[in-house]
Amino acid sequence: MKNRFIFLSSCLLSAMLLFSCKDNNKESEEKTTEVTTQSDTDFRPAFHFTPEENWMNDPNGMFFLNGTYHLFFQYYPDGNTWGPMHWGHATSKDLIKWEEKPIALEPDEQGYIFSGSAVVDTENTSGFGDGKTPPVIAMFTYHDPKGEEEGRDDYQTQAIAYSLDEGKTFTKYEGNPVIENPGIRDFRDPKITRDEVHDQWVMVLSANDQTMFYTSQNLKDWKLVSEFGRGIGAHGGVWECPDFIHMKVEGSDQKKWVLIQSLNPGGFNGGSGTQYFVGEFDGKTFTLDESMKDLSEDHNYWLDFGKDNYAGVTWTNIPEEDGRHLFMGWMSNWQYANEVPTETWRSAMTIARELKLTKTGETYRIVSTPVAELQKYKGQKFTKNSIAVEGKTQIANSEDIDLSQSVISFEIEDLKDQEYDFSLTSGGDDVLKFGYDHKAEKFYIDRSNSGLTGFNENFGDKISTAPRLSDDSNLEVKAVLDNMSIELFFDNGKTVMTEIFFPEQPINSFTAEGNDFSIKNLTINEVKLN
């Protein structure tokens, strides 16, 4: 079905000890044996991207060109656990319906093809253009497994490839690597941004416990101009998969630079997570905003507080008339990604999201919501203006609507110091719980009894929590469900939680529990792609 790259057999053993974005300093040793499903249930989501078969992790090289969104991703075509990395490829016209394409980049004598990015070089600054089609430049990390096996520190370098057919095929640059390794073991995941303010390309690169900033005029010759991050923010693991975007502050003419920085382990609820920083950039140095100057290890600047949104980055080349910052993450966690109970395929991406930068007082926050395109795929609809909740109350069931692939939206007015609990239950005893404790000002997800959980001790052992970042007296909730995932957007995306789960039967009931409150403006829409 797909071209296969056969690496030297001596490298394959060491390959299974590696991960990209890689799980260094991991909390528990990863198991890399082939895993078979524990159930005949097909967990594959309907409207989140998954590969047709085998292993996938980080989204890579995302760009928009001529009406098409391109998604590349870390891919191992010969097994359902992590292996020698390729760049898989998928395209979409609307960020919801995806079509998988042939593999875009394969390993070679310089190593595996780890995470990176791609940009459309509209002005042909690279010189790779043919005068007809703007070149697409992909930048990625070469990971040399032999070098790592030998104990060298310089086994990761940065390289580029170019495409003259809008990303269908790539030619690797004969001058690779374009950035040599200065002796840093975790030196990877280049993300390129066009810095219009300073008329240059800027690239952020993860280097163990910090972010390195590089600049270039031609995408081939890069200069290290600054470093950021030591002693700032969370450092429970290796920093990985950065992104750097210039964002307008909502409701103003002000702009700020935002550094998105994943790390593993060290996420808010354990394992993988993605934090962010807001500040200024003078063309060389990123300076943290005064409101974040004292950002400690235990902070609350996370794109997603759930356990299953990692290594996400934004699309490049979004047209100015669109103006959105569009984001997608890998919907898993390195604590258990190799062991989840699916067989033919492994891992899904989050729903595509729009990121916005807001300011309240002196505090900047990123808010995240599902892209508007999701609203085009509405099936059956179930609504209720008001539902009184006293004790355990059923909100909807499978006779009303198919809950397994749906978007649930509702409001709670005049919050009281109590818990607001919600349950999604399958035909068996599986139940996924989520809710809000207003007295503690914390949201939660509890998947401990949600179905198959025993494949890894870190999967259902703890209830995930998240702080409420709004002081509004009303609460707005949007839940996006797709067979094996829930994405919760509280307070219009101020707090977001994403987690996967594996019910042995489809979700067929939605209930609420609490002391004398009302659910307002309930809407449940089935998501139908056909």
RODRENRO-52046 format. One record per residue (C-alpha): residue number from 1; x negated, z negated, y negated. Coordinates in nm, 2 decimals. Layout:
  nr      x      z      y
 NUM      X      Z      Y
...
***
This chain:
  nr      x      z      y
   1   0.00   0.00   0.00
   2  -0.28  -0.09  -0.24
   3  -0.64  -0.01  -0.25
   4  -0.84  -0.29  -0.09
   5  -1.18  -0.41  -0.21
   6  -1.39  -0.53   0.09
   7  -1.65  -0.77  -0.03
   8  -1.96  -0.88   0.16
   9  -1.85  -1.11   0.43
  10  -2.11  -1.36   0.33
  11  -1.94  -1.40   0.00
  12  -1.59  -1.46   0.14
  13  -1.66  -1.81   0.26
  14  -1.77  -1.92  -0.08
  15  -1.48  -1.73  -0.25
  16  -1.23  -1.96  -0.09
  17  -1.39  -2.26  -0.27
  18  -1.33  -2.11  -0.61
  19  -1.04  -2.08  -0.85
  20  -0.97  -1.88  -1.17
  21  -0.86  -2.02  -1.41
  22  -1.06  -2.23  -1.17
  23  -0.98  -2.58  -1.05
  24  -1.31  -2.75  -1.13
  25  -1.32  -3.14  -1.13
  26  -0.99  -3.11  -0.95
  27  -0.79  -3.42  -0.87
  28  -0.76  -3.34  -0.51
  29  -0.94  -3.10  -0.28
  30  -0.75  -2.77  -0.25
  31  -0.66  -2.64   0.09
  32  -0.72  -2.27   0.13
  33  -0.59  -2.20   0.48
  34  -0.31  -1.95   0.52
  35   0.03  -2.13   0.47
  36   0.35  -2.03   0.64
  37   0.69  -2.11   0.50
  38   0.87  -2.42   0.61
  39   1.21  -2.26   0.57
  40   1.38  -1.93   0.61
  41   1.52  -1.97   0.26
  42   1.40  -1.69   0.03
  43   1.28  -1.88  -0.28
  44   1.18  -1.56  -0.47
  45   1.32  -1.57  -0.82
  46   1.54  -1.29  -0.95
  47   1.43  -1.25  -1.31
  48   1.08  -1.41  -1.32
  49   0.79  -1.19  -1.23
  50   0.64  -1.23  -0.89
  51   0.40  -1.00  -0.70
  52   0.56  -0.80  -0.42
  53   0.32  -0.97  -0.18
  54   0.02  -1.21  -0.17
  55  -0.14  -1.44  -0.43
  56  -0.11  -1.44  -0.81
  57  -0.23  -1.68  -1.08
  58  -0.31  -1.64  -1.45
  59  -0.15  -1.38  -1.68
  60  -0.42  -1.15  -1.82
  61  -0.46  -0.86  -2.06
  62  -0.11  -0.86  -2.21
  63  -0.05  -0.59  -2.47
  64   0.24  -0.38  -2.60
  65   0.21   0.00  -2.65
  66   0.46   0.28  -2.69
  67   0.76   0.08  -2.60
  68   0.61  -0.09  -2.29
  69   0.49  -0.44  -2.23
  70   0.19  -0.47  -2.00
  71   0.12  -0.77  -1.79
  72  -0.20  -0.80  -1.59
  73  -0.26  -1.10  -1.37
  74  -0.51  -1.26  -1.14
  75  -0.44  -1.12  -0.80
  76  -0.57  -1.14  -0.44
  77  -0.42  -0.85  -0.25
  78  -0.54  -0.96   0.10
  79  -0.39  -1.31   0.13
  80  -0.13  -1.56   0.00
  81  -0.39  -1.81  -0.11
  82  -0.66  -1.77  -0.38
  83  -0.93  -1.52  -0.29
  84  -1.16  -1.26  -0.46
  85  -0.99  -1.19  -0.79
  86  -0.86  -0.85  -0.91
  87  -0.64  -0.77  -1.20
  88  -0.29  -0.69  -1.08
  89  -0.06  -0.50  -1.32
  90   0.31  -0.49  -1.41
  91   0.51  -0.33  -1.69
  92   0.84  -0.39  -1.86
  93   1.05  -0.24  -2.13
  94   1.22  -0.56  -2.22
  95   1.01  -0.86  -2.09
  96   1.27  -0.94  -1.82
  97   1.28  -0.65  -1.57
  98   0.92  -0.59  -1.43
  99   0.78  -0.31  -1.22
 100   0.46  -0.38  -1.03
 101   0.19  -0.11  -1.07
 102  -0.14  -0.04  -0.88
 103  -0.43  -0.27  -0.92
 104  -0.60  -0.22  -1.25
 105  -0.95  -0.38  -1.20
 106  -1.13  -0.45  -0.88
 107  -1.44  -0.65  -0.80
 108  -1.78  -0.48  -0.78
 109  -2.14  -0.56  -0.73
 110  -2.14  -0.78  -1.05
 111  -1.86  -1.00  -0.91
 112  -1.50  -1.08  -0.91
 113  -1.27  -1.00  -1.20
 114  -1.16  -1.33  -1.36
 115  -0.92  -1.39  -1.65
 116  -0.94  -1.22  -1.98
 117  -0.74  -1.02  -2.23
 118  -0.67  -0.67  -2.36
 119  -0.62  -0.51  -2.71
 120  -0.52  -0.17  -2.83
 121  -0.81  -0.04  -3.04
 122  -0.59   0.16  -3.28
 123  -0.88   0.24  -3.52
 124  -1.12   0.33  -3.23
 125  -1.37   0.07  -3.35
 126  -1.52   0.08  -3.00
 127  -1.58   0.45  -3.00
 128  -1.42   0.48  -2.66
 129  -1.13   0.69  -2.79
 130  -1.08   1.06  -2.72
 131  -0.90   1.13  -3.05
 132  -0.56   1.16  -2.88
 133  -0.48   0.82  -2.73
 134  -0.60   0.49  -2.87
 135  -0.82   0.31  -2.62
 136  -0.71  -0.01  -2.46
 137  -1.01  -0.25  -2.43
 138  -0.99  -0.51  -2.15
 139  -1.24  -0.80  -2.17
 140  -1.28  -1.02  -1.86
 141  -1.52  -1.26  -1.69
 142  -1.74  -1.14  -1.42
 143  -1.77  -1.42  -1.16
 144  -2.07  -1.37  -0.93
 145  -2.01  -1.57  -0.61
 146  -2.37  -1.53  -0.49
 147  -2.50  -1.68  -0.81
 148  -2.27  -1.98  -0.77
 149  -2.36  -2.02  -0.41
 150  -2.73  -2.03  -0.51
 151  -2.66  -2.31  -0.75
 152  -2.72  -2.11  -1.07
 153  -2.55  -2.20  -1.39
 154  -2.53  -1.84  -1.53
 155  -2.30  -1.69  -1.26
 156  -2.02  -1.61  -1.52
 157  -2.06  -1.34  -1.78
 158  -1.83  -1.14  -2.01
 159  -1.76  -0.77  -1.96
 160  -1.53  -0.49  -2.09
 161  -1.35  -0.19  -1.96
 162  -1.15   0.08  -2.14
 163  -0.84   0.28  -2.07
 164  -0.74   0.62  -2.22
 165  -0.41   0.64  -2.03
 166  -0.23   0.34  -2.18
 167  -0.36   0.09  -1.93
 168  -0.29   0.28  -1.61
 169  -0.66   0.31  -1.52
 170  -0.98   0.15  -1.66
 171  -1.34   0.25  -1.68
 172  -1.59  -0.03  -1.68
 173  -1.85  -0.02  -1.96
 174  -2.19   0.09  -1.85
 175  -2.35  -0.17  -2.08
 176  -2.19  -0.47  -1.91
 177  -2.22  -0.76  -1.94
 178  -2.16  -0.76  -2.31
 179  -2.21  -1.14  -2.33
 180  -2.48  -1.30  -2.11
 181  -2.44  -1.66  -1.99
 182  -2.64  -1.91  -2.19
 183  -2.65  -2.15  -1.89
 184  -2.30  -2.29  -1.88
 185  -2.13  -2.32  -1.54
 186  -1.77  -2.28  -1.67
 187  -1.80  -1.99  -1.91
 188  -1.50  -1.77  -1.90
 189  -1.15  -1.63  -2.00
 190  -1.22  -1.43  -2.32
 191  -0.91  -1.38  -2.54
 192  -0.95  -1.12  -2.82
 193  -0.75  -1.13  -3.14
 194  -0.76  -0.89  -3.44
 195  -0.85  -1.10  -3.75
 196  -0.70  -0.89  -4.03
 197  -0.79  -1.15  -4.29
 198  -1.17  -1.10  -4.23
 199  -1.15  -0.74  -4.09
 200  -1.31  -0.82  -3.76
 201  -1.24  -0.89  -3.39
 202  -1.25  -1.25  -3.30
 203  -1.28  -1.38  -2.94
 204  -1.23  -1.73  -2.81
 205  -1.40  -1.83  -2.48
 206  -1.38  -2.14  -2.28
 207  -1.71  -2.31  -2.21
 208  -1.67  -2.62  -2.00
 209  -1.54  -2.88  -2.25
 210  -1.50  -2.67  -2.56
 211  -1.40  -2.33  -2.71
 212  -1.67  -2.09  -2.83
 213  -1.58  -1.84  -3.11
 214  -1.73  -1.49  -3.12
 215  -1.69  -1.21  -3.36
 216  -1.74  -0.83  -3.34
 217  -1.69  -0.51  -3.53
 218  -1.68  -0.28  -3.23
 219  -1.57  -0.49  -2.92
 220  -1.91  -0.42  -2.76
 221  -2.15  -0.63  -2.96
 222  -2.05  -0.99  -2.99
 223  -2.20  -1.28  -3.20
 224  -2.14  -1.65  -3.13
 225  -2.04  -1.80  -3.47
 226  -1.91  -2.15  -3.39
 227  -1.79  -2.40  -3.13
 228  -1.49  -2.63  -3.13
 229  -1.34  -2.91  -2.93
 230  -1.59  -3.17  -2.81
 231  -1.43  -3.51  -2.86
 232  -1.10  -3.36  -2.98
 233  -0.78  -3.36  -2.78
 234  -0.74  -3.39  -2.40
 235  -1.06  -3.36  -2.18
 236  -0.94  -3.47  -1.84
 237  -1.08  -3.15  -1.69
 238  -1.24  -2.81  -1.77
 239  -1.10  -2.62  -2.07
 240  -0.98  -2.27  -1.97
 241  -0.78  -1.97  -2.08
 242  -0.77  -2.01  -2.46
 243  -0.57  -1.81  -2.71
 244  -0.61  -1.78  -3.09
 245  -0.32  -1.66  -3.31
 246  -0.24  -1.64  -3.68
 247   0.11  -1.78  -3.72
 248   0.35  -1.80  -4.02
 249   0.50  -2.14  -4.08
 250   0.88  -2.10  -4.04
 251   1.06  -2.11  -4.37
 252   0.75  -2.06  -4.59
 253   0.48  -1.81  -4.68
 254   0.21  -2.03  -4.54
 255   0.00  -1.92  -4.24
 256  -0.20  -2.13  -4.00
 257  -0.44  -2.05  -3.71
 258  -0.33  -2.19  -3.38
 259  -0.57  -2.24  -3.09
 260  -0.39  -2.26  -2.75
 261  -0.62  -2.43  -2.49
 262  -0.54  -2.49  -2.13
 263  -0.73  -2.75  -1.92
 264  -0.74  -2.85  -1.56
 265  -0.70  -3.12  -1.46
 266  -0.58  -3.34  -1.75
 267  -0.23  -3.21  -1.81
 268   0.03  -3.44  -1.96
 269   0.19  -3.51  -1.62
 270  -0.11  -3.45  -1.41
 271  -0.30  -3.14  -1.29
 272  -0.28  -2.83  -1.51
 273  -0.16  -2.82  -1.87
 274  -0.18  -2.64  -2.20
 275  -0.25  -2.81  -2.53
 276  -0.27  -2.66  -2.88
 277  -0.44  -2.72  -3.21
 278  -0.34  -2.61  -3.56
 279  -0.59  -2.55  -3.85
 280  -0.78  -2.31  -4.07
 281  -1.03  -2.03  -3.98
 282  -1.28  -1.90  -4.24
 283  -1.39  -1.61  -4.02
 284  -1.64  -1.82  -3.84
 285  -1.53  -2.18  -3.80
 286  -1.20  -2.32  -3.69
 287  -1.12  -2.65  -3.87
 288  -0.85  -2.88  -3.75
 289  -0.56  -2.95  -3.99
 290  -0.57  -3.29  -4.16
 291  -0.26  -3.40  -3.98
 292  -0.44  -3.36  -3.64
 293  -0.78  -3.50  -3.75
 294  -0.76  -3.81  -3.53
 295  -0.62  -3.62  -3.22
 296  -0.70  -3.84  -2.92
 297  -0.70  -3.78  -2.55
 298  -0.35  -3.92  -2.52
 299  -0.17  -3.68  -2.76
 300   0.16  -3.50  -2.76
 301   0.06  -3.15  -2.88
 302   0.15  -2.96  -2.55
 303   0.32  -2.62  -2.52
 304   0.50  -2.75  -2.22
 305   0.52  -3.10  -2.08
 306   0.62  -3.00  -1.73
 307   0.38  -2.96  -1.45
 308   0.43  -2.58  -1.40
 309   0.33  -2.38  -1.71
 310  -0.04  -2.31  -1.71
 311  -0.30  -2.06  -1.85
 312  -0.04  -1.89  -2.07
 313  -0.14  -1.65  -2.35
 314   0.04  -1.42  -2.59
 315   0.08  -1.04  -2.60
 316  -0.14  -0.84  -2.84
 317  -0.03  -0.54  -3.05
 318   0.33  -0.65  -3.11
 319   0.46  -0.43  -3.39
 320   0.47  -0.58  -3.74
 321   0.84  -0.50  -3.76
 322   0.90  -0.72  -3.45
 323   0.67  -0.99  -3.57
 324   0.72  -1.23  -3.28
 325   0.45  -1.42  -3.09
 326   0.54  -1.36  -2.73
 327   0.40  -1.58  -2.46
 328   0.40  -1.61  -2.08
 329   0.24  -1.87  -1.85
 330   0.17  -1.91  -1.48
 331   0.45  -2.11  -1.32
 332   0.24  -2.34  -1.10
 333  -0.02  -2.61  -1.09
 334  -0.36  -2.62  -0.93
 335  -0.27  -2.95  -0.76
 336  -0.06  -2.76  -0.51
 337  -0.05  -2.39  -0.59
 338  -0.21  -2.28  -0.26
 339   0.03  -2.48  -0.06
 340   0.38  -2.41  -0.19
 341   0.63  -2.31   0.08
 342   0.64  -1.94   0.03
 343   0.47  -1.69   0.27
 344   0.48  -1.33   0.17
 345   0.42  -1.40  -0.20
 346   0.28  -1.69  -0.39
 347   0.34  -1.79  -0.75
 348   0.57  -1.67  -1.03
 349   0.53  -1.63  -1.41
 350   0.75  -1.83  -1.66
 351   1.02  -1.65  -1.85
 352   0.87  -1.47  -2.15
 353   0.90  -1.70  -2.46
 354   0.89  -1.67  -2.83
 355   0.65  -1.92  -3.01
 356   0.72  -2.03  -3.36
 357   0.52  -2.27  -3.59
 358   0.72  -2.53  -3.78
 359   0.63  -2.80  -4.02
 360   0.82  -3.13  -4.07
 361   0.66  -3.35  -4.33
 362   0.29  -3.30  -4.28
 363   0.32  -3.23  -3.91
 364   0.29  -2.89  -3.75
 365   0.45  -2.81  -3.42
 366   0.50  -2.51  -3.20
 367   0.85  -2.46  -3.07
 368   0.92  -2.24  -2.77
 369   1.24  -2.06  -2.67
 370   1.33  -1.79  -2.41
 371   1.30  -1.44  -2.55
 372   1.62  -1.30  -2.69
 373   1.61  -1.01  -2.44
 374   1.73  -1.25  -2.17
 375   2.07  -1.26  -2.33
 376   2.13  -0.89  -2.24
 377   2.15  -0.98  -1.87
 378   2.47  -1.20  -1.87
 379   2.70  -1.20  -1.57
 380   2.99  -1.43  -1.52
 381   3.05  -1.69  -1.79
 382   3.18  -2.05  -1.76
 383   3.26  -2.25  -2.07
 384   3.41  -2.58  -2.17
 385   3.44  -2.71  -2.53
 386   3.43  -3.08  -2.43
 387   3.37  -3.28  -2.11
 388   3.41  -3.66  -2.11
 389   3.15  -3.83  -1.89
 390   3.21  -4.18  -1.75
 391   3.00  -4.26  -1.45
 392   2.93  -3.96  -1.23
 393   3.12  -3.65  -1.35
 394   3.11  -3.30  -1.20
 395   3.05  -3.04  -1.47
 396   3.06  -2.72  -1.26
 397   3.02  -2.60  -0.90
 398   2.98  -2.28  -0.70
 399   3.35  -2.21  -0.72
 400   3.32  -2.19  -1.10
 401   3.00  -1.99  -1.12
 402   2.67  -1.91  -0.94
 403   2.43  -2.18  -1.07
 404   2.12  -2.07  -0.89
 405   2.04  -1.79  -1.14
 406   2.18  -1.91  -1.47
 407   2.13  -2.03  -1.82
 408   2.30  -2.36  -1.89
 409   2.35  -2.47  -2.26
 410   2.52  -2.78  -2.40
 411   2.51  -3.04  -2.68
 412   2.54  -3.42  -2.69
 413   2.65  -3.57  -3.02
 414   2.58  -3.91  -3.17
 415   2.32  -4.03  -2.92
 416   2.33  -4.39  -2.81
 417   2.06  -4.61  -2.66
 418   2.13  -4.52  -2.30
 419   2.03  -4.27  -2.03
 420   2.19  -3.92  -2.01
 421   2.14  -3.81  -1.65
 422   2.20  -3.46  -1.50
 423   2.18  -3.34  -1.14
 424   2.16  -3.00  -0.97
 425   2.26  -3.04  -0.61
 426   2.24  -2.79  -0.32
 427   2.48  -2.75  -0.02
 428   2.27  -3.01   0.16
 429   2.12  -3.33   0.02
 430   1.87  -3.16  -0.21
 431   1.90  -3.28  -0.57
 432   1.69  -3.19  -0.88
 433   1.75  -3.44  -1.16
 434   1.67  -3.42  -1.53
 435   1.78  -3.61  -1.83
 436   1.70  -3.81  -2.15
 437   1.66  -4.18  -2.21
 438   1.74  -4.22  -2.58
 439   1.62  -4.58  -2.60
 440   1.28  -4.49  -2.47
 441   1.30  -4.15  -2.65
 442   1.18  -3.97  -2.33
 443   1.30  -3.67  -2.13
 444   1.24  -3.65  -1.75
 445   1.24  -3.42  -1.45
 446   1.27  -3.58  -1.10
 447   1.21  -3.34  -0.81
 448   1.12  -3.60  -0.55
 449   1.44  -3.52  -0.35
 450   1.48  -3.15  -0.45
 451   1.41  -2.99  -0.11
 452   1.08  -2.92   0.04
 453   0.82  -3.15  -0.12
 454   0.59  -3.27   0.17
 455   0.35  -2.98   0.15
 456   0.14  -3.17  -0.11
 457   0.12  -3.53  -0.21
 458   0.12  -3.44  -0.58
 459   0.43  -3.23  -0.58
 460   0.72  -3.48  -0.56
 461   0.53  -3.81  -0.60
 462   0.60  -3.89  -0.97
 463   0.88  -3.83  -1.22
 464   0.76  -3.60  -1.50
 465   0.83  -3.73  -1.85
 466   0.80  -3.59  -2.20
 467   0.84  -3.74  -2.55
 468   1.12  -3.64  -2.78
 469   0.97  -3.48  -3.09
 470   1.30  -3.47  -3.29
 471   1.48  -3.75  -3.47
 472   1.81  -3.57  -3.48
 473   2.11  -3.78  -3.38
 474   2.24  -3.49  -3.16
 475   2.07  -3.33  -2.86
 476   2.07  -2.96  -2.77
 477   1.98  -2.86  -2.41
 478   1.91  -2.52  -2.26
 479   1.82  -2.50  -1.89
 480   1.70  -2.17  -1.73
 481   1.74  -2.17  -1.35
 482   1.61  -1.91  -1.12
 483   1.63  -2.01  -0.75
 484   1.30  -2.21  -0.75
 485   1.24  -2.30  -1.11
 486   1.39  -2.49  -1.40
 487   1.27  -2.43  -1.76
 488   1.42  -2.69  -2.00
 489   1.43  -2.63  -2.37
 490   1.53  -2.95  -2.56
 491   1.61  -2.96  -2.93
 492   1.58  -2.58  -2.97
 493   1.24  -2.58  -2.80
 494   1.07  -2.87  -2.97
 495   1.01  -3.03  -2.63
 496   0.98  -2.80  -2.32
 497   0.95  -2.88  -1.95
 498   0.90  -2.63  -1.67
 499   0.89  -2.72  -1.30
 500   0.93  -2.54  -0.97
 501   1.12  -2.68  -0.68
 502   1.22  -2.56  -0.33
 503   1.58  -2.65  -0.23
 504   1.66  -2.56   0.13
 505   2.00  -2.43   0.02
 506   2.11  -2.27  -0.31
 507   2.21  -2.50  -0.60
 508   2.59  -2.53  -0.60
 509   2.68  -2.83  -0.81
 510   2.60  -2.96  -1.16
 511   2.69  -3.32  -1.24
 512   2.63  -3.56  -1.53
 513   2.62  -3.94  -1.53
 514   2.62  -4.20  -1.80
 515   2.82  -4.44  -2.00
 516   3.10  -4.29  -2.20
 517   2.96  -3.98  -2.37
 518   3.08  -3.62  -2.42
 519   2.92  -3.29  -2.34
 520   3.00  -3.04  -2.61
 521   3.00  -2.66  -2.62
 522   2.90  -2.61  -2.25
 523   2.82  -2.25  -2.16
 524   2.69  -2.14  -1.83
 525   2.59  -1.77  -1.80
 526   2.49  -1.61  -1.47
 527   2.18  -1.40  -1.51
 528   2.23  -1.05  -1.35
 529   1.97  -0.78  -1.37
 530   2.20  -0.51  -1.23
***
